[in-house]
Amino acid sequence: MDRIRIKGGVPLEGVIAIGGAKNAALPLMTASLLTPETLTLENVPDLADVATMSNLLVQHGAAISMGEASSAGGHRVELSAAHITSITAPYDLVRKMRASVLVLGPLVARCGRARVSLPGGCAIGTRPIDLHISGLRQLGAEIELAGGYVEARAPKGLRGAEILFPSVSVGATEHLLMAATLAKGETLLVNAAREPEITDLAHCLVAMGAQISGIGSDRLRVVGIEGLHGATHRIIPDRIETGTYIMAAAATAGEVRLTHTRSDFVTGLVRVLAEAGVEITATEDGVVVRRRGDHLDGVDVMTEPYPGYPTDLQAQFMALMTTAQGASMITETVFENRFMHVPELARMGANINVHGASAMVRGVPRLTGAPVMATDLRASVSLVIAGLVAEGETVINRVYHLDRGYERLEDKLSACGARIERLRDGA
């Protein structure tokens, strides 16, 4: 199993290009099941999760062609689901990635039935799919849970409905938005998630012929149509990758220019980091990051649905705060089990105490390199940030988590001066 070795203490200096958003690419790929025509996606990142979704779609009968990376960044991928040959999403594929459940709605909407294994993914909480299931039932699907699978049928097609989400759910919003595009009549999604990745999906669906209004708000209105057609769509930049490298630069007291991204996608982070003493300046195609002074100040943060502070940047912020002056209270409101990186940061000398859904981080003068283990995607990159700051050598185990969401991470960091390398099996 691959590991990453880091010799810390070097400020990052240079330019990092941000890739396409993983959390937008996965539902966009799934949208190809809604039409027999070709959906072409640009700026697709080369990630393990994208490969997993590709394998799942091929299993359903889709033909997928990935081109070389373009000079503007990302790959061009053509997806054609002209002939759906299987309506079953098997356990062996779905267990690797929670987003796999998104094939359920499009398959039912187009084929009238689907059989999808209950999903897997990072071990950051239960994350049940009850909102997905109840929403599809409101759209007229008959659903049974049997043998670890969700079996859904809508032999006469889905029908529009008003669906009120009791809590904000990105996945359920994406899922039901796709299903509703082919439902008979009008669907209203109330208390819908507003993340940029959902807006990106909605714009792509509109390009495919869907009738959607309220895009970007928490009320999405969809008028179903008989069929969608093909389209070409460019995926938005990855705001989580953007935020991660912003904090890596700030943690190491470096200066980094991030390109191919948008500052308006990380306004919650920018606001918090300004209090901590980080200067983030918008440029024509990204941002420049540097510290304002010779140290960082501890600040409090609470994760919230967009446009609040993202849960996917909580672990990275905790790593940043480990060497800030003063204390920082970090409260996690989205996932109930997302502090598994705390014991690993403590191995490196961090002073962190967890009380329920909150963690108190008291800054220490320095971290010390140590062998640590990644527990999930965002926790793994928080250990990378800590390793970049720490004195001595840090070895991060189980880095396959990183490959799910960060493309060429070692290359991007080493180009900015980081002493980082991947140790292959047996090295």
MIGUMAR-994955 format. One record per residue (C-alpha): y, z negated, x; residue number from 1. Coordinates in Angstrom, 1 decimal. Layout:
BEGIN
north:Y, up:Z, east:X, nr:NUM .
...
//
This chain:
BEGIN
north:0.0, up:0.0, east:0.0, nr:1 .
north:3.4, up:1.0, east:1.4, nr:2 .
north:5.9, up:-1.5, east:2.7, nr:3 .
north:9.5, up:-1.3, east:3.7, nr:4 .
north:10.8, up:-3.0, east:6.9, nr:5 .
north:14.5, up:-3.8, east:7.3, nr:6 .
north:16.4, up:-5.2, east:10.3, nr:7 .
north:19.5, up:-6.5, east:8.7, nr:8 .
north:23.1, up:-7.2, east:9.7, nr:9 .
north:24.5, up:-3.7, east:9.8, nr:10 .
north:27.4, up:-2.8, east:7.5, nr:11 .
north:26.8, up:0.4, east:5.6, nr:12 .
north:29.2, up:3.2, east:6.4, nr:13 .
north:29.0, up:6.7, east:5.1, nr:14 .
north:28.3, up:8.8, east:2.0, nr:15 .
north:25.5, up:8.5, east:-0.6, nr:16 .
north:24.8, up:11.1, east:-3.2, nr:17 .
north:23.7, up:9.7, east:-6.6, nr:18 .
north:20.9, up:11.4, east:-8.5, nr:19 .
north:20.3, up:12.1, east:-12.1, nr:20 .
north:19.7, up:9.1, east:-14.4, nr:21 .
north:16.1, up:8.1, east:-14.7, nr:22 .
north:16.7, up:6.4, east:-18.0, nr:23 .
north:18.1, up:9.6, east:-19.4, nr:24 .
north:15.6, up:12.0, east:-17.8, nr:25 .
north:12.5, up:10.3, east:-19.5, nr:26 .
north:13.6, up:10.6, east:-23.2, nr:27 .
north:15.1, up:14.0, east:-22.5, nr:28 .
north:11.8, up:15.2, east:-21.2, nr:29 .
north:10.1, up:13.8, east:-24.3, nr:30 .
north:12.5, up:15.8, east:-26.5, nr:31 .
north:10.7, up:18.9, east:-25.3, nr:32 .
north:7.9, up:18.0, east:-27.7, nr:33 .
north:10.3, up:18.6, east:-30.7, nr:34 .
north:10.5, up:22.4, east:-30.2, nr:35 .
north:8.1, up:25.3, east:-29.3, nr:36 .
north:10.9, up:26.8, east:-27.2, nr:37 .
north:11.7, up:26.0, east:-23.6, nr:38 .
north:14.0, up:23.0, east:-22.7, nr:39 .
north:15.6, up:23.3, east:-19.3, nr:40 .
north:16.9, up:20.2, east:-17.7, nr:41 .
north:19.1, up:20.1, east:-14.6, nr:42 .
north:19.7, up:17.2, east:-12.2, nr:43 .
north:16.3, up:15.8, east:-12.7, nr:44 .
north:15.5, up:13.1, east:-10.1, nr:45 .
north:12.3, up:13.2, east:-8.1, nr:46 .
north:10.8, up:9.9, east:-9.1, nr:47 .
north:7.4, up:8.4, east:-9.8, nr:48 .
north:8.4, up:7.7, east:-13.4, nr:49 .
north:9.4, up:11.4, east:-13.9, nr:50 .
north:6.0, up:12.4, east:-12.4, nr:51 .
north:4.2, up:10.1, east:-14.8, nr:52 .
north:6.1, up:11.5, east:-17.8, nr:53 .
north:5.3, up:15.1, east:-16.6, nr:54 .
north:1.6, up:14.2, east:-16.5, nr:55 .
north:1.8, up:12.8, east:-20.0, nr:56 .
north:3.5, up:15.8, east:-21.4, nr:57 .
north:1.1, up:18.2, east:-19.7, nr:58 .
north:-1.7, up:16.2, east:-21.3, nr:59 .
north:-0.2, up:17.0, east:-24.7, nr:60 .
north:-0.2, up:20.7, east:-23.8, nr:61 .
north:3.3, up:21.2, east:-22.4, nr:62 .
north:3.9, up:23.6, east:-19.5, nr:63 .
north:6.3, up:22.2, east:-16.8, nr:64 .
north:7.9, up:24.0, east:-13.9, nr:65 .
north:10.0, up:22.1, east:-11.4, nr:66 .
north:12.3, up:24.1, east:-9.1, nr:67 .
north:13.7, up:23.1, east:-5.7, nr:68 .
north:16.6, up:20.6, east:-5.6, nr:69 .
north:20.0, up:22.4, east:-6.0, nr:70 .
north:23.0, up:21.9, east:-3.8, nr:71 .
north:24.7, up:20.1, east:-6.6, nr:72 .
north:21.8, up:17.6, east:-6.6, nr:73 .
north:18.6, up:17.1, east:-8.6, nr:74 .
north:15.9, up:19.5, east:-9.7, nr:75 .
north:15.8, up:22.1, east:-12.4, nr:76 .
north:12.8, up:21.5, east:-14.7, nr:77 .
north:11.6, up:23.8, east:-17.4, nr:78 .
north:9.5, up:22.2, east:-20.2, nr:79 .
north:7.7, up:24.3, east:-22.8, nr:80 .
north:5.6, up:22.7, east:-25.6, nr:81 .
north:4.9, up:25.9, east:-27.4, nr:82 .
north:1.3, up:24.7, east:-28.1, nr:83 .
north:0.6, up:21.0, east:-28.5, nr:84 .
north:-3.1, up:20.7, east:-27.7, nr:85 .
north:-3.4, up:16.9, east:-28.0, nr:86 .
north:-1.7, up:14.3, east:-30.1, nr:87 .
north:-3.2, up:11.4, east:-28.1, nr:88 .
north:-1.3, up:9.6, east:-25.3, nr:89 .
north:-4.1, up:7.8, east:-23.4, nr:90 .
north:-4.0, up:4.3, east:-21.9, nr:91 .
north:-4.5, up:5.5, east:-18.3, nr:92 .
north:-1.1, up:7.3, east:-18.5, nr:93 .
north:0.9, up:5.1, east:-20.9, nr:94 .
north:0.0, up:1.8, east:-19.1, nr:95 .
north:2.1, up:3.0, east:-16.1, nr:96 .
north:5.4, up:3.3, east:-17.9, nr:97 .
north:6.9, up:1.8, east:-21.0, nr:98 .
north:8.9, up:4.9, east:-21.8, nr:99 .
north:5.7, up:6.7, east:-22.6, nr:100 .
north:5.8, up:5.3, east:-26.1, nr:101 .
north:8.7, up:7.7, east:-26.8, nr:102 .
north:6.2, up:10.6, east:-27.3, nr:103 .
north:5.1, up:8.9, east:-30.6, nr:104 .
north:8.0, up:9.9, east:-32.8, nr:105 .
north:8.4, up:13.5, east:-31.6, nr:106 .
north:4.7, up:14.1, east:-32.0, nr:107 .
north:4.6, up:12.7, east:-35.6, nr:108 .
north:7.8, up:14.6, east:-36.5, nr:109 .
north:6.4, up:17.9, east:-35.3, nr:110 .
north:2.7, up:17.6, east:-35.8, nr:111 .
north:2.4, up:15.1, east:-38.6, nr:112 .
north:0.3, up:12.6, east:-36.6, nr:113 .
north:0.0, up:10.9, east:-33.2, nr:114 .
north:-2.2, up:8.4, east:-31.4, nr:115 .
north:-0.4, up:6.5, east:-28.5, nr:116 .
north:-1.6, up:3.7, east:-26.4, nr:117 .
north:0.4, up:0.5, east:-26.4, nr:118 .
north:2.7, up:0.8, east:-23.3, nr:119 .
north:3.0, up:-0.8, east:-19.9, nr:120 .
north:5.8, up:-0.8, east:-17.3, nr:121 .
north:7.5, up:-3.6, east:-15.4, nr:122 .
north:6.4, up:-7.2, east:-16.0, nr:123 .
north:9.8, up:-8.4, east:-17.1, nr:124 .
north:8.9, up:-9.7, east:-20.5, nr:125 .
north:7.0, up:-8.8, east:-23.7, nr:126 .
north:9.3, up:-6.1, east:-24.8, nr:127 .
north:7.4, up:-5.4, east:-28.1, nr:128 .
north:7.6, up:-2.1, east:-29.8, nr:129 .
north:8.0, up:-3.6, east:-33.3, nr:130 .
north:11.4, up:-1.9, east:-33.8, nr:131 .
north:9.9, up:1.5, east:-32.9, nr:132 .
north:7.0, up:1.0, east:-35.4, nr:133 .
north:9.1, up:-0.5, east:-38.3, nr:134 .
north:11.6, up:2.4, east:-37.9, nr:135 .
north:8.9, up:5.1, east:-38.0, nr:136 .
north:7.5, up:3.4, east:-41.1, nr:137 .
north:10.9, up:3.5, east:-42.8, nr:138 .
north:10.9, up:7.2, east:-42.0, nr:139 .
north:7.7, up:7.5, east:-44.0, nr:140 .
north:5.0, up:7.3, east:-41.3, nr:141 .
north:1.8, up:5.5, east:-42.0, nr:142 .
north:1.0, up:3.4, east:-39.0, nr:143 .
north:-2.1, up:1.4, east:-37.9, nr:144 .
north:-2.7, up:-0.6, east:-34.7, nr:145 .
north:-6.3, up:-0.3, east:-33.6, nr:146 .
north:-8.1, up:-0.6, east:-30.3, nr:147 .
north:-4.9, up:-0.9, east:-28.3, nr:148 .
north:-3.5, up:2.3, east:-29.8, nr:149 .
north:-0.7, up:3.0, east:-32.3, nr:150 .
north:-2.0, up:5.6, east:-34.8, nr:151 .
north:0.7, up:7.2, east:-36.9, nr:152 .
north:0.4, up:9.8, east:-39.7, nr:153 .
north:3.0, up:11.7, east:-41.8, nr:154 .
north:1.1, up:14.6, east:-43.3, nr:155 .
north:4.0, up:15.6, east:-45.6, nr:156 .
north:6.6, up:15.1, east:-42.8, nr:157 .
north:9.1, up:12.3, east:-42.1, nr:158 .
north:11.9, up:11.6, east:-44.5, nr:159 .
north:15.4, up:10.3, east:-43.8, nr:160 .
north:16.2, up:6.6, east:-44.2, nr:161 .
north:18.9, up:4.0, east:-43.4, nr:162 .
north:17.6, up:1.9, east:-40.5, nr:163 .
north:19.3, up:-1.3, east:-39.5, nr:164 .
north:18.3, up:-2.5, east:-36.1, nr:165 .
north:18.1, up:-6.4, east:-36.2, nr:166 .
north:18.8, up:-6.3, east:-32.4, nr:167 .
north:20.1, up:-3.6, east:-30.1, nr:168 .
north:17.3, up:-1.6, east:-28.6, nr:169 .
north:17.8, up:1.3, east:-26.3, nr:170 .
north:14.2, up:2.6, east:-26.6, nr:171 .
north:14.0, up:2.3, east:-30.4, nr:172 .
north:17.4, up:4.0, east:-30.8, nr:173 .
north:16.2, up:6.9, east:-28.6, nr:174 .
north:12.8, up:7.1, east:-30.3, nr:175 .
north:14.1, up:7.2, east:-33.9, nr:176 .
north:17.0, up:9.5, east:-33.1, nr:177 .
north:14.5, up:12.1, east:-31.8, nr:178 .
north:12.1, up:11.6, east:-34.8, nr:179 .
north:15.0, up:11.8, east:-37.3, nr:180 .
north:16.1, up:15.3, east:-36.1, nr:181 .
north:13.1, up:16.8, east:-37.9, nr:182 .
north:12.9, up:14.4, east:-40.9, nr:183 .
north:13.8, up:15.7, east:-44.3, nr:184 .
north:17.2, up:14.5, east:-45.4, nr:185 .
north:19.7, up:12.2, east:-43.8, nr:186 .
north:19.0, up:9.3, east:-41.5, nr:187 .
north:21.5, up:6.6, east:-40.6, nr:188 .
north:20.8, up:4.4, east:-37.5, nr:189 .
north:22.9, up:1.2, east:-37.8, nr:190 .
north:23.5, up:-1.2, east:-34.8, nr:191 .
north:22.2, up:1.6, east:-32.6, nr:192 .
north:22.4, up:1.1, east:-28.8, nr:193 .
north:25.4, up:2.9, east:-27.2, nr:194 .
north:24.2, up:3.4, east:-23.6, nr:195 .
north:25.4, up:6.6, east:-21.8, nr:196 .
north:21.8, up:7.7, east:-21.6, nr:197 .
north:21.6, up:7.7, east:-25.5, nr:198 .
north:24.8, up:9.7, east:-25.7, nr:199 .
north:23.3, up:12.1, east:-23.2, nr:200 .
north:20.1, up:12.5, east:-25.3, nr:201 .
north:22.2, up:13.1, east:-28.4, nr:202 .
north:24.2, up:15.8, east:-26.7, nr:203 .
north:21.0, up:17.5, east:-25.6, nr:204 .
north:19.5, up:17.3, east:-29.1, nr:205 .
north:22.7, up:18.8, east:-30.5, nr:206 .
north:22.4, up:21.7, east:-28.0, nr:207 .
north:18.9, up:22.2, east:-29.4, nr:208 .
north:20.3, up:22.5, east:-32.9, nr:209 .
north:20.2, up:18.9, east:-34.2, nr:210 .
north:22.9, up:17.7, east:-36.6, nr:211 .
north:24.1, up:14.3, east:-35.2, nr:212 .
north:27.4, up:12.6, east:-35.8, nr:213 .
north:28.8, up:9.3, east:-34.5, nr:214 .
north:27.6, up:10.0, east:-31.0, nr:215 .
north:28.7, up:7.2, east:-28.7, nr:216 .
north:29.1, up:4.7, east:-31.5, nr:217 .
north:26.6, up:2.1, east:-33.0, nr:218 .
north:26.2, up:4.3, east:-36.2, nr:219 .
north:24.3, up:7.5, east:-35.6, nr:220 .
north:24.0, up:9.9, east:-38.6, nr:221 .
north:21.3, up:12.6, east:-38.4, nr:222 .
north:20.7, up:15.4, east:-40.9, nr:223 .
north:17.2, up:16.6, east:-40.4, nr:224 .
north:16.4, up:20.3, east:-40.0, nr:225 .
north:13.2, up:22.3, east:-40.0, nr:226 .
north:13.1, up:23.0, east:-36.3, nr:227 .
north:14.9, up:22.7, east:-33.0, nr:228 .
north:15.3, up:25.5, east:-30.4, nr:229 .
north:15.4, up:25.6, east:-26.7, nr:230 .
north:18.5, up:24.6, east:-24.6, nr:231 .
north:19.7, up:24.0, east:-21.1, nr:232 .
north:21.1, up:20.5, east:-20.4, nr:233 .
north:22.4, up:18.7, east:-17.2, nr:234 .
north:21.4, up:15.1, east:-16.9, nr:235 .
north:24.2, up:12.5, east:-16.3, nr:236 .
north:24.4, up:10.6, east:-13.0, nr:237 .
north:22.3, up:7.4, east:-12.7, nr:238 .
north:24.7, up:4.5, east:-13.3, nr:239 .
north:22.1, up:1.9, east:-12.2, nr:240 .
north:21.6, up:3.7, east:-8.8, nr:241 .
north:25.4, up:3.9, east:-8.6, nr:242 .
north:25.7, up:0.1, east:-9.2, nr:243 .
north:22.9, up:-0.7, east:-6.8, nr:244 .
north:24.6, up:1.2, east:-3.9, nr:245 .
north:28.0, up:-0.3, east:-4.8, nr:246 .
north:26.5, up:-3.8, east:-4.3, nr:247 .
north:24.6, up:-2.8, east:-1.2, nr:248 .
north:27.9, up:-1.7, east:0.4, nr:249 .
north:29.7, up:-4.8, east:-0.8, nr:250 .
north:26.9, up:-7.1, east:0.4, nr:251 .
north:27.0, up:-5.7, east:4.0, nr:252 .
north:30.8, up:-5.6, east:4.2, nr:253 .
north:30.7, up:-1.9, east:4.7, nr:254 .
north:32.5, up:1.1, east:3.2, nr:255 .
north:30.6, up:3.7, east:1.3, nr:256 .
north:31.6, up:6.8, east:-0.7, nr:257 .
north:29.3, up:7.5, east:-3.6, nr:258 .
north:29.3, up:11.1, east:-4.8, nr:259 .
north:27.9, up:13.0, east:-7.9, nr:260 .
north:28.6, up:10.0, east:-10.1, nr:261 .
north:31.1, up:8.6, east:-12.6, nr:262 .
north:33.1, up:5.4, east:-12.4, nr:263 .
north:33.4, up:5.1, east:-16.2, nr:264 .
north:29.7, up:4.5, east:-16.4, nr:265 .
north:29.9, up:1.2, east:-14.4, nr:266 .
north:33.1, up:-0.4, east:-15.8, nr:267 .
north:31.4, up:-3.7, east:-16.6, nr:268 .
north:30.2, up:-3.9, east:-13.0, nr:269 .
north:33.6, up:-2.9, east:-11.6, nr:270 .
north:35.3, up:-5.6, east:-13.6, nr:271 .
north:33.0, up:-8.3, east:-12.4, nr:272 .
north:33.1, up:-7.2, east:-8.7, nr:273 .
north:36.9, up:-7.1, east:-8.7, nr:274 .
north:36.8, up:-10.9, east:-9.3, nr:275 .
north:34.3, up:-11.2, east:-6.5, nr:276 .
north:36.6, up:-9.4, east:-4.0, nr:277 .
north:35.2, up:-5.9, east:-4.1, nr:278 .
north:37.5, up:-2.9, east:-4.2, nr:279 .
north:36.1, up:0.1, east:-6.1, nr:280 .
north:38.3, up:3.2, east:-6.1, nr:281 .
north:37.5, up:6.2, east:-8.3, nr:282 .
north:37.5, up:9.6, east:-6.6, nr:283 .
north:37.2, up:13.1, east:-8.0, nr:284 .
north:33.4, up:13.0, east:-8.0, nr:285 .
north:32.5, up:9.3, east:-7.6, nr:286 .
north:33.8, up:6.1, east:-6.1, nr:287 .
north:34.6, up:4.4, east:-2.7, nr:288 .
north:33.5, up:0.8, east:-2.2, nr:289 .
north:34.8, up:-1.8, east:0.2, nr:290 .
north:35.6, up:-5.5, east:0.4, nr:291 .
north:39.2, up:-6.6, east:-0.1, nr:292 .
north:38.8, up:-9.5, east:2.4, nr:293 .
north:36.3, up:-11.0, east:4.8, nr:294 .
north:34.2, up:-12.7, east:2.2, nr:295 .
north:33.0, up:-12.5, east:-1.4, nr:296 .
north:33.7, up:-15.1, east:-4.1, nr:297 .
north:31.1, up:-16.4, east:-6.5, nr:298 .
north:31.6, up:-15.2, east:-10.1, nr:299 .
north:29.7, up:-15.7, east:-13.3, nr:300 .
north:28.0, up:-12.9, east:-15.2, nr:301 .
north:26.0, up:-12.5, east:-18.5, nr:302 .
north:23.9, up:-9.4, east:-19.2, nr:303 .
north:24.6, up:-7.7, east:-22.5, nr:304 .
north:24.0, up:-4.3, east:-24.2, nr:305 .
north:26.3, up:-1.5, east:-23.2, nr:306 .
north:29.3, up:-1.6, east:-22.6, nr:307 .
north:28.5, up:-5.1, east:-21.3, nr:308 .
north:27.0, up:-6.0, east:-17.9, nr:309 .
north:23.6, up:-4.2, east:-17.6, nr:310 .
north:20.4, up:-6.1, east:-17.3, nr:311 .
north:19.2, up:-3.5, east:-14.8, nr:312 .
north:21.9, up:-4.6, east:-12.3, nr:313 .
north:21.3, up:-8.4, east:-12.7, nr:314 .
north:18.8, up:-8.7, east:-9.8, nr:315 .
north:21.1, up:-6.8, east:-7.4, nr:316 .
north:24.1, up:-8.9, east:-8.4, nr:317 .
north:22.1, up:-12.1, east:-7.7, nr:318 .
north:21.3, up:-10.7, east:-4.2, nr:319 .
north:25.0, up:-10.1, east:-3.7, nr:320 .
north:26.0, up:-13.6, east:-4.7, nr:321 .
north:23.5, up:-15.3, east:-2.4, nr:322 .
north:26.0, up:-15.2, east:0.5, nr:323 .
north:29.3, up:-15.4, east:-1.5, nr:324 .
north:31.5, up:-18.4, east:-1.2, nr:325 .
north:31.1, up:-20.9, east:-4.1, nr:326 .
north:28.7, up:-20.6, east:-7.0, nr:327 .
north:27.8, up:-18.0, east:-9.5, nr:328 .
north:26.1, up:-18.5, east:-12.9, nr:329 .
north:23.9, up:-15.5, east:-13.9, nr:330 .
north:22.7, up:-15.5, east:-17.5, nr:331 .
north:20.1, up:-13.1, east:-18.7, nr:332 .
north:20.2, up:-12.3, east:-22.5, nr:333 .
north:18.2, up:-9.0, east:-22.7, nr:334 .
north:14.8, up:-9.8, east:-21.1, nr:335 .
north:13.2, up:-13.2, east:-21.1, nr:336 .
north:11.3, up:-12.9, east:-17.8, nr:337 .
north:13.7, up:-11.3, east:-15.4, nr:338 .
north:14.1, up:-13.9, east:-12.7, nr:339 .
north:10.9, up:-13.2, east:-10.9, nr:340 .
north:12.9, up:-12.2, east:-7.8, nr:341 .
north:14.3, up:-15.7, east:-7.4, nr:342 .
north:11.3, up:-17.2, east:-5.4, nr:343 .
north:11.4, up:-14.2, east:-3.1, nr:344 .
north:15.1, up:-14.5, east:-2.4, nr:345 .
north:14.6, up:-18.2, east:-1.9, nr:346 .
north:12.1, up:-17.3, east:0.9, nr:347 .
north:15.0, up:-15.7, east:2.7, nr:348 .
north:17.1, up:-18.8, east:2.4, nr:349 .
north:18.9, up:-18.3, east:-0.9, nr:350 .
north:19.9, up:-21.3, east:-2.9, nr:351 .
north:19.1, up:-20.5, east:-6.5, nr:352 .
north:18.2, up:-22.8, east:-9.4, nr:353 .
north:16.9, up:-21.4, east:-12.7, nr:354 .
north:17.6, up:-23.2, east:-16.0, nr:355 .
north:16.0, up:-21.3, east:-18.9, nr:356 .
north:17.9, up:-18.0, east:-19.2, nr:357 .
north:20.4, up:-18.9, east:-16.5, nr:358 .
north:20.3, up:-19.0, east:-12.8, nr:359 .
north:22.8, up:-21.0, east:-10.6, nr:360 .
north:23.4, up:-19.2, east:-7.3, nr:361 .
north:25.1, up:-21.3, east:-4.6, nr:362 .
north:26.2, up:-19.1, east:-1.7, nr:363 .
north:24.8, up:-19.8, east:1.7, nr:364 .
north:26.3, up:-18.8, east:5.1, nr:365 .
north:23.4, up:-16.4, east:5.9, nr:366 .
north:20.0, up:-15.2, east:4.8, nr:367 .
north:17.1, up:-14.9, east:7.1, nr:368 .
north:14.5, up:-12.1, east:7.2, nr:369 .
north:11.1, up:-12.9, east:5.8, nr:370 .
north:8.0, up:-11.1, east:4.2, nr:371 .
north:8.6, up:-10.8, east:0.5, nr:372 .
north:7.0, up:-9.1, east:-2.5, nr:373 .
north:8.5, up:-6.9, east:-5.1, nr:374 .
north:7.7, up:-7.8, east:-8.7, nr:375 .
north:9.4, up:-5.0, east:-10.7, nr:376 .
north:11.7, up:-2.1, east:-10.1, nr:377 .
north:15.1, up:-3.8, east:-10.0, nr:378 .
north:13.8, up:-6.9, east:-8.3, nr:379 .
north:12.5, up:-4.8, east:-5.5, nr:380 .
north:15.8, up:-3.2, east:-4.8, nr:381 .
north:17.5, up:-6.7, east:-4.9, nr:382 .
north:15.2, up:-7.6, east:-2.0, nr:383 .
north:16.4, up:-4.5, east:-0.1, nr:384 .
north:20.0, up:-5.6, east:-0.5, nr:385 .
north:19.1, up:-9.1, east:0.7, nr:386 .
north:17.2, up:-7.6, east:3.7, nr:387 .
north:20.2, up:-5.5, east:4.6, nr:388 .
north:22.3, up:-8.7, east:4.8, nr:389 .
north:19.7, up:-11.0, east:6.4, nr:390 .
north:19.4, up:-11.9, east:10.0, nr:391 .
north:16.2, up:-10.6, east:11.5, nr:392 .
north:13.4, up:-8.6, east:10.0, nr:393 .
north:12.4, up:-8.4, east:6.3, nr:394 .
north:9.2, up:-6.7, east:5.1, nr:395 .
north:9.0, up:-5.9, east:1.4, nr:396 .
north:5.6, up:-5.5, east:0.0, nr:397 .
north:4.5, up:-3.6, east:-3.2, nr:398 .
north:7.4, up:-1.1, east:-2.9, nr:399 .
north:5.7, up:1.4, east:-5.3, nr:400 .
north:8.0, up:-0.3, east:-7.8, nr:401 .
north:11.0, up:1.2, east:-5.9, nr:402 .
north:9.6, up:4.7, east:-6.1, nr:403 .
north:9.7, up:4.5, east:-9.9, nr:404 .
north:13.5, up:4.5, east:-9.9, nr:405 .
north:15.1, up:5.2, east:-6.5, nr:406 .
north:14.8, up:8.6, east:-4.9, nr:407 .
north:14.8, up:8.7, east:-1.1, nr:408 .
north:16.2, up:5.2, east:-0.8, nr:409 .
north:15.4, up:4.7, east:2.8, nr:410 .
north:16.9, up:8.1, east:3.8, nr:411 .
north:20.1, up:7.4, east:1.9, nr:412 .
north:20.5, up:3.9, east:3.4, nr:413 .
north:19.6, up:4.9, east:7.0, nr:414 .
north:22.1, up:7.7, east:6.8, nr:415 .
north:24.7, up:5.0, east:6.4, nr:416 .
north:23.5, up:3.0, east:9.4, nr:417 .
north:20.8, up:0.8, east:7.8, nr:418 .
north:17.9, up:0.0, east:10.0, nr:419 .
north:15.2, up:0.6, east:7.4, nr:420 .
north:11.9, up:2.3, east:7.5, nr:421 .
north:8.8, up:2.8, east:5.3, nr:422 .
north:5.5, up:1.5, east:6.7, nr:423 .
north:2.6, up:3.6, east:5.3, nr:424 .
north:-0.8, up:2.1, east:4.6, nr:425 .
north:-2.3, up:0.9, east:7.8, nr:426 .
north:1.0, up:0.9, east:9.8, nr:427 .
//
